[in-house]
Amino acid sequence: MSVPLAALREHLPDVAGDHVVTIAEGWDSDVFVVDGTWVVRIPRRPEVAARLAGEAVLLPALGPELPVPIPRVEAVAPDGAAWVVYRWIDGSPLGPNASARDVAAFLSALHRFPVARAVGLGVQQEDWEAMVRGELAVFEERVTPLLAAGEAALARARFDAFLGDARSFAFRPALIHADLGPEHLLCASDGRLVGVIDWTDVTIGDPALDFAWLLNGVGERFAAELLEAYGGVDDDLARRAAFFHLLGPWHEVTYGLDRGLPAYVESGLAGVRDRLS
């Protein structure tokens, strides 16, 4: 995959193209930095192109409502979202020294964004319960056969407990990022949150999903400070967030199976086993 420099220059005359660096070959897109200024994302599949096109509509409206920078769309391929260009946001993946208050302020503003306005901007509002049940059915069919019998039984018990609890779907839907891992939360050297990137999974759903890694993958001190600063979080949201964190590696396994990438299958299975223990 190469950067379409000639096409970019038609929209951004300042693009020289003297220096092109590949920064990601992700699940959904190839990502390049051009001239240290422009981030070019090229989707790998048509459905990802559709989501990038949706980003180009949502982000300009969402950006002014948030206390931290998000990608500023500079150009979109005229034939759909065959590529999208943003300004580079300088920062490092979020770590334990990050400002939990900054992250809480970001989440609070994001989750307050009016759902009706987001839908009007093209964000999908799925049947959340049907979506979760469907995902778990896929995991049961494709991933549990790869586990040892005891591991598979433990996973089924966790799935059944979540699905059998009416509280699991008793939440107020909100606009959510839906993929808040460390690489999408960028921080300065002093821990300040300076950018939130990769919005292709944005949807209307359970805000607990945005807390999944933040409460379970950074550290206890960070999690406590985040909950205190965000406010209004009950134990049930934390329970749902823990369940969504459990599911993270399951997605990695199915991605590896779908794409014929055994390394993803193996690393995903290792994560499944680790989080079940």
C-alpha distance (Angstrom), angle and dihedral (degrees) to the residues before:
residue distance angle dihedral
M1 . . .
S2 3.81 . .
V3 3.78 134.3 .
P4 3.85 113.7 -101.2
L5 3.80 94.3 -130.8
A6 3.81 96.6 169.0
A7 3.80 91.2 53.2
L8 3.81 91.6 46.4
R9 3.80 92.0 53.1
E10 3.80 90.2 56.5
H11 3.82 87.7 64.2
L12 3.81 100.9 27.3
P13 3.81 111.5 33.2
D14 3.82 90.6 -175.5
V15 3.81 91.6 68.6
A16 3.80 106.6 109.7
G17 3.78 97.9 172.0
D18 3.79 93.4 -150.6
H19 3.79 92.4 130.9
V20 3.82 122.4 35.8
V21 3.80 120.7 173.2
T22 3.80 126.5 -176.3
I23 3.79 107.0 -135.9
A24 3.80 100.7 170.9
E25 3.75 142.6 14.7
G26 3.76 94.0 -170.1
W27 3.76 136.4 177.2
D28 3.79 92.2 -93.2
S29 3.80 109.7 17.6
D30 3.78 145.5 19.6
V31 3.80 110.4 -123.9
F32 3.82 127.5 -157.0
V33 3.79 134.9 178.4
V34 3.79 113.8 -141.8
D35 3.82 120.8 -160.8
G36 3.80 89.6 -14.8
T37 3.82 88.7 -78.2
W38 3.79 112.1 68.9
V39 3.80 125.6 63.4
V40 3.81 111.5 -155.8
R41 3.80 118.8 -165.0
I42 3.79 118.7 -167.1
P43 3.82 114.3 -170.1
R44 3.77 119.0 -131.2
R45 3.80 97.1 -150.5
P46 3.82 136.7 29.5
E47 3.80 93.7 -111.9
V48 3.80 89.5 55.4
A49 3.80 90.2 51.0
A50 3.80 88.1 55.1
R51 3.80 90.7 52.3
L52 3.82 91.9 48.6
A53 3.79 88.9 52.0
G54 3.80 87.7 53.0
E55 3.80 90.2 51.9
A56 3.78 89.6 55.2
V57 3.81 89.0 59.2
L58 3.81 98.9 40.4
L59 3.80 104.2 40.9
P60 3.82 98.6 61.8
A61 3.81 89.2 54.3
L62 3.81 95.6 41.2
G63 3.80 98.4 44.6
P64 3.83 97.9 72.8
E65 3.82 90.2 51.5
L66 3.80 94.9 57.8
P67 3.82 128.9 78.8
V68 3.82 93.2 -138.9
P69 3.81 131.1 54.0
I70 3.79 119.9 -95.9
P71 3.81 125.7 -173.5
R72 3.79 114.1 -61.1
V73 3.77 109.9 -141.9
E74 3.80 109.3 -130.8
A75 3.80 101.7 170.5
V76 3.80 141.7 -3.8
A77 3.78 126.3 -160.2
P78 3.82 108.2 -98.8
D79 3.82 91.8 -131.2
G80 3.79 93.1 61.9
A81 3.79 124.3 -73.5
A82 3.80 98.2 -37.2
W83 3.78 81.4 139.6
V84 3.81 137.0 -1.6
V85 3.81 127.2 -159.8
Y86 3.80 126.2 -149.3
R87 3.78 135.4 173.2
W88 3.79 114.2 -97.6
I89 3.83 115.3 -103.2
D90 3.78 111.5 -154.9
G91 3.81 116.4 -139.0
S92 3.79 146.9 103.0
P93 3.82 129.4 -108.0
L94 3.78 114.2 -81.5
G95 3.79 115.1 -91.6
P96 3.82 138.2 174.9
N97 3.83 92.9 -75.3
A98 3.80 92.7 58.4
S99 3.78 120.7 121.9
A100 3.79 106.1 -99.0
R101 3.80 88.7 -167.7
D102 3.80 91.1 58.6
V103 3.79 90.7 50.9
A104 3.80 91.5 46.5
A105 3.79 91.3 51.5
F106 3.79 90.1 50.7
L107 3.81 93.6 48.6
S108 3.78 92.8 45.9
A109 3.81 92.3 53.1
L110 3.81 92.9 44.3
H111 3.80 94.1 49.3
R112 3.82 91.1 47.6
F113 3.81 92.9 55.3
P114 3.82 105.0 117.0
V115 3.78 110.9 -97.1
A116 3.79 92.2 -148.0
R117 3.79 90.7 54.6
A118 3.81 91.4 48.7
V119 3.79 91.0 51.0
G120 3.80 89.0 49.1
L121 3.80 87.7 55.3
G122 3.79 90.5 55.2
V123 3.81 102.9 -95.0
Q124 3.79 111.4 148.9
Q125 3.80 120.3 -118.9
E126 3.78 105.3 -156.0
D127 3.76 130.2 -169.0
W128 3.79 91.7 -98.5
E129 3.79 97.3 -162.9
A130 3.80 92.1 48.9
M131 3.80 90.2 48.1
V132 3.83 93.6 51.3
R133 3.79 93.1 45.1
G134 3.79 89.9 49.2
E135 3.80 92.8 50.7
L136 3.80 92.2 49.2
A137 3.79 90.8 49.5
V138 3.81 89.6 53.9
F139 3.80 91.3 48.2
E140 3.80 90.5 49.2
E141 3.79 91.5 51.1
R142 3.80 100.0 42.0
V143 3.81 109.6 23.0
T144 3.80 108.4 32.6
P145 3.84 91.9 62.0
L146 3.81 86.6 62.6
L147 3.82 92.0 57.3
A148 3.76 130.4 81.4
A149 3.80 114.0 -96.2
G150 3.79 93.9 -104.3
E151 3.79 92.5 47.8
A152 3.81 91.9 48.9
A153 3.81 91.2 50.0
L154 3.81 91.2 50.2
A155 3.80 91.1 49.5
R156 3.82 92.2 49.7
A157 3.79 89.8 50.4
R158 3.80 91.2 52.2
F159 3.81 91.8 47.6
D160 3.81 93.0 47.3
A161 3.80 92.4 48.1
F162 3.80 91.6 52.9
L163 3.80 95.2 45.1
G164 3.79 92.3 44.7
D165 3.81 93.9 55.0
A166 3.81 112.4 86.7
R167 3.81 89.3 -154.3
S168 3.81 89.7 67.9
F169 3.79 90.4 79.1
A170 3.80 100.1 29.1
F171 3.80 101.4 103.2
R172 3.77 138.7 111.4
P173 3.82 108.8 -102.8
A174 3.79 115.8 -121.3
L175 3.77 140.4 175.6
I176 3.81 104.1 -87.8
H177 3.79 134.7 -174.9
A178 3.83 89.3 -141.0
D179 3.82 97.0 -162.3
L180 3.79 107.8 61.4
G181 3.77 104.6 157.2
P182 3.81 124.9 143.7
E183 3.80 95.5 -90.0
H184 3.82 91.8 58.6
L185 3.82 95.4 50.6
L186 3.80 108.9 69.1
C187 3.79 122.4 -160.7
A188 3.79 137.9 -172.8
S189 3.80 120.1 -123.2
D190 3.82 90.3 -93.5
G191 3.81 92.0 55.7
R192 3.79 98.5 -102.7
L193 3.80 114.2 145.1
V194 3.81 106.0 -117.1
G195 3.79 103.9 168.9
V196 3.79 147.0 4.5
I197 3.79 115.3 -151.9
D198 3.85 142.9 179.1
W199 3.79 105.8 49.7
T200 3.81 98.8 173.1
D201 3.83 92.8 115.4
V202 3.83 95.4 49.3
T203 3.80 111.6 138.8
I204 3.78 145.5 143.6
G205 3.78 108.8 -88.4
D206 3.78 148.9 97.4
P207 3.82 112.5 -16.7
A208 3.80 87.5 -149.2
L209 3.81 88.0 77.7
D210 3.81 89.9 66.1
F211 3.82 89.0 54.8
A212 3.81 95.4 48.6
W213 3.80 99.9 98.5
L214 3.79 95.6 23.0
L215 3.81 93.0 61.1
N216 3.79 96.9 36.2
G217 3.79 108.6 28.9
V218 3.81 109.2 40.9
G219 3.78 106.3 51.3
E220 3.79 142.9 -76.7
R221 3.82 95.4 -95.7
F222 3.78 92.7 51.0
A223 3.81 91.8 46.1
A224 3.81 92.8 50.9
E225 3.80 92.8 48.2
L226 3.80 91.2 46.3
L227 3.81 93.2 52.8
E228 3.80 92.3 46.1
A229 3.80 93.4 49.7
Y230 3.82 95.2 43.4
G231 3.81 92.6 48.9
G232 3.77 129.9 -166.4
V233 3.80 94.7 59.0
D234 3.79 115.3 142.5
D235 3.78 129.4 -161.8
D236 3.79 90.9 -100.5
L237 3.80 93.7 62.7
A238 3.79 89.0 50.3
R239 3.83 89.6 50.0
R240 3.80 91.7 52.1
A241 3.81 91.0 45.9
A242 3.81 90.1 53.6
F243 3.81 90.1 52.1
F244 3.81 92.8 50.0
H245 3.81 88.8 49.1
L246 3.80 88.2 54.0
L247 3.82 89.4 56.1
G248 3.81 97.1 53.3
P249 3.83 97.3 92.8
W250 3.81 91.6 44.2
H251 3.80 88.2 66.0
E252 3.80 88.9 51.5
V253 3.81 91.3 54.4
T254 3.79 94.1 50.4
Y255 3.80 90.7 46.0
G256 3.80 89.7 54.1
L257 3.79 91.5 47.7
D258 3.81 92.3 48.8
R259 3.81 94.1 48.6
G260 3.79 99.0 37.7
L261 3.82 92.5 -115.2
P262 3.82 108.8 142.5
A263 3.81 93.1 -176.1
Y264 3.81 89.8 64.3
V265 3.80 90.4 47.3
E266 3.79 92.1 52.6
S267 3.81 96.2 44.1
G268 3.79 90.2 45.0
L269 3.80 92.2 51.6
A270 3.80 89.9 49.9
G271 3.81 88.4 53.5
V272 3.81 92.1 47.2
R273 3.79 91.0 53.4
D274 3.79 93.0 45.3
R275 3.81 94.3 51.7
L276 3.79 93.8 44.3
S277 3.80 91.1 55.8
